[in-house]
Amino acid sequence: DDVLGNEDEDEDEDEDEKDNNDDNRNKKKRKDEGEVLLNSKEMLKALKIMERVTVLNGNNESYYNFRYYKDSDYKRGSFVSKLWTFKYKGNERNVTCLEWNKLHLDLFAVGYGSYNFNFQTSGMICIYSLKSTVYPEKIILCESGVMSMSFHPKYSSLLCVGNYDGSVAVYDIRNRDDSPIYSSQNPESHHSDPVWDIKWYQMDELQHELMFYSISSDSEIKFWKLSQNELNYQVLIKLTTPPITITQSMEPITNNNNNDDLEEEENNRDEKALCSCFDFNPAMEHLYLVGTEDGHILECNKTYSDGYTKIYINAHYMNIYCIKWNPFHNKIFLSCSEDWTIKLWEINNEITKSDKKDNKLQFDTEPIITYDLGNSINDISWSPYSSTVFAAVTSDGKVHVFDLAQNKNAPLCSEQITNKKSSIKLTKVAFPIGFPLIIVGDENGNVYALKLSPNLYLDKVKHRDILKNVSPEMFNNQDFKEKEKDKLINVLNVTGNKVFDIIQHFSPQKKPKKMKQ
């Protein structure tokens, strides 16, 4: 009996263990099914929709102001009004670049890093959407500070990034992880200085679609190609500049007898071009401009790899932070600098000067218009909807919006965005396509969305056919582009090469000259 009783107890224990194992298996199965459900595309899509609905309901007033103008706005004149502030908690890095997506017009990327050489941190990229202004759609952490980036014009998920340590990488923002799909892993391929600017090759040929350029203050422009397994590169050009001082650039250049000796000395004295920015011509892809930390502007050609084809000597007297071609006129471009000035240029706009000693004509290039904003100008951007509207941000925390068609002598709007007492700098500015707003970033990691006043955007009655359908190609209508180009030409014809200087004209030190009878 004892033996039989022990066997019964063992059988009961075995049955209990089986039941427990079955329960554990069922729990694990339900847990696995729950995890699969939570991580499924359908659930993530539903959660994203719920998040956007919640944000929309919580910020109903700001979204209403974003979509509509008040009646009083048409009488206020020129202004910008703050709609939202995009801020990732705990991030105090500088906003170093802003980039709107070329296809999904509500998406934009924010790059974070540090401009301070003595205080370098890791970098970060946040992908934000205007549909959900509270939290970024995606966060990418980088080992080095992000200095520049660019979305591909056709494959909208590809984002090329230039870092402070000289490396470059390409990310697919659709992927869930932070790792890039391509990167310059070999340190020998890196730039030896920070990558200050980066741009995709935008020609239509299929073989050139997955290529991009990067520029650095190591004087090199590199050409990167995405192959199947690796990121290959070539040095497109290595630029040098003559060591010309401010006083030397103002003096006329004369020819002496020892021309060969002078040329050899000048060639030996050429220095590396400390490149800080560049931009390709939208109509002539082979033509591009390079700005340097010395204040020179170099006009270059892809077909000529021995150096620049033309130099704007001392175009500025300090570091050039940005150069931008006009999107409607392929001979007009803007430059901004640390020397407090914005300059509007036209290529082939040369003024002849005579040299009395040798009786020879010399050529000097001068800007069409110069604006002095009284503070370091950190970035500029043309609007995609008008050939005469552009914006700039300065180190005193102000954003300035210009319209050459309405006022050629000063900005139409200058607004203080950051706290004036805390002296927080604005670092970047960017226009979207299809929306009457701009975004600006500051050195504390904040990005502000600012709505433009009605007179700074397209007239809703005059351009109702264009504004009716918001799309990436909405401003590519040929008739619209020709009209905008003609508008800019007419403005520049009236302006001439010198702008009316109010301070100089009404200065009490100057006495009016007597008219001769």
Secondary structure, DSSP 4 states (H G I P E B T S, - for coil): -HHHHHHHHHHHHHHHHHHHHHHHHHHHHHHHHHHHHHTSHHHHHHHHHHHHHHHHHHTHHHHHHHH---GGGGGS-S-EEEEEEE--TT---EEEEEEE-SSSTTEEEEEEE---TTS---EEEEEEETTB-SS-SEEEEESS-EEEEEE-SSSTTEEEEEETTS-EEEEETTSSSS--SEE--SGGGS-SS-EEEEEE---S-GGGTTEEEEEETTSEEEEEEE-SS-EEEEEEEE-EE----HHHHHSPP---S-HHHHHHHHHHH-EE--EEEEEE-SS-TTEEEEEETTS-EEEEETTB-SS-SEEETTSSSS-EEEEEE-SS-TTEEEEEETTSEEEEEETT-EEEEEETTTTEEEEEE--SEEEE-SS-EEEEEE-SS-SSEEEEEETTSEEEEEETTT-SSS-SEEEE-S-TTTTPPEEEEEPPSSSSEEEEEETTS-EEEEEEPGGGS--TTTTHHHHTS--TTTT--HHHHHHHHHHHHHHHHHH-SS---HHHHT-TTSPPPPPP-
